[in-house]
C-alpha cells in the first residue's frame, strides 16, 4: 500500500487506494441492501433464480470490476471445468448405453438363433422318425413281396410239373406204346422233382407258421422291485428300441405299468414329448431300480418266508428256486453279497425242516473240519436244489412211496369188500336154492 504525508504531517492514502476503498464501500452497501431486502421479505417468497440474477447484476457495475474481476474469472473457470466434467460423464454414460444396447441386441439375436437351432433339431428329429418308419414299412413290404415271389415260384413249379405229366400221359397210347407195370417203369421226372416240391411246400408252411405266431410283449410291472430289472430289460428290447415315436412309447409304458408303479407316474401321461418319457423312467428307476431297493426286497422276501414243513417237498422246491434266483441276481444287484455271510446263512437254515437242516449242518461241519471256509450262498443253493429234487422225485421219493402205498391199501380194501360181498351173495343163492328144493 502506497501512502503519502500531507502538509500537516498526517499520513493519507493514495488516489488508487482511495478508489478501491470507495469501490469496496459501494459493493458492501449493495450487498447489505440485498441482504436487508431478503431479511425483510419485501420481494416475497424466496426465489433462487431471481436472487442469483440479482447477485449477477452486481458484476455489471464499473466500480465492481476491480473487486469481482478475479472472483468472476475463477467462477467462470470453475463453471467451465464443471461443464467439461459433466460433458465427460455424459459421454461415458452415452458410451455405456450404446454398449448395453449392443449387448442387448446381440443377446436377442443369439436367442433367435438358438430358437432356430432348436426348431431345426426338432424338425430333423421328426424327419428322422418319419424316415425310420418309412424304412420299417419298406422292410415289411420287402418281406411280403419276397414271400409272395416265393409262393408264385412254387405255384409255377407245381404247374409246370403238372403240365409235363399231362403231356406225357397224352403222348402215351395203348396201341403204339406198351404200358409197363408200375414196378418196372417209374416216372423219372416226377421222382426227381418230388424232393424240390416237398422242400418248397415245407418252406411255405414254415413261413405261414411263423406269421401266425403271437408277437412277443413285455410283462406288466405292478411295483415289485424284484421284477423291475427283468421287466425293464424286456420293455427296452421289445418297445423302446423299435424306433417308434415318443408318444407311442408313452402309450406302451402306460399299458405295461399298473398298481403302485402306475400311481408313481400320475401326471406324466398328460404329455407326449421326450422330456415326459425320460421323466417317467427317471421316477421308475429312482423308486424301483436302485440297487438298495432291489436287494432289500430280496432280503425281505427271504426273511418273511414261512418255515417249511417236513412233508412239503413242493415248498422246499419253491424255496430252493428263490434262493437260486437270489444267487443269479447277486452279480447284478449290489448288496446281495451279504447273503454269503454265516449269520445270514443261519437265518436261511432256520426256514428248513429239521431233516434238511441236519443234512446241511453235516455238510458245513465237514467243510470246516477240512480247513475250508464257511460255505457260500452258491453252495447252499446247490444243496437246496439237490435236496428238493430228491424230495420231489416222482418214483422213489418218500412222498411218492407213501402215495403208492395209500393207493395199494385202498385197492386191497376195495378187493376185500368185493370178496365179502361175493361170499354173501353166494351164501344167499345157496340158501334160496335149498329152500326152493324143499
PyMOL commands that set and color helices and strands:
alter all, ss='L'
color gray80, all
select helices_A, chain A and resi 15-40+48-60+62-171+188-212+225-238+240-242+246-255+260-264+268-270+274-288+291-303+313-329+336-340+342-349+354-369+377-391+398-437
alter helices_A, ss='H'
color red, helices_A
select strands_A, chain A and resi 3-5+11-13
alter strands_A, ss='S'
color yellow, strands_A
deselect
rebuild
show_as cartoon
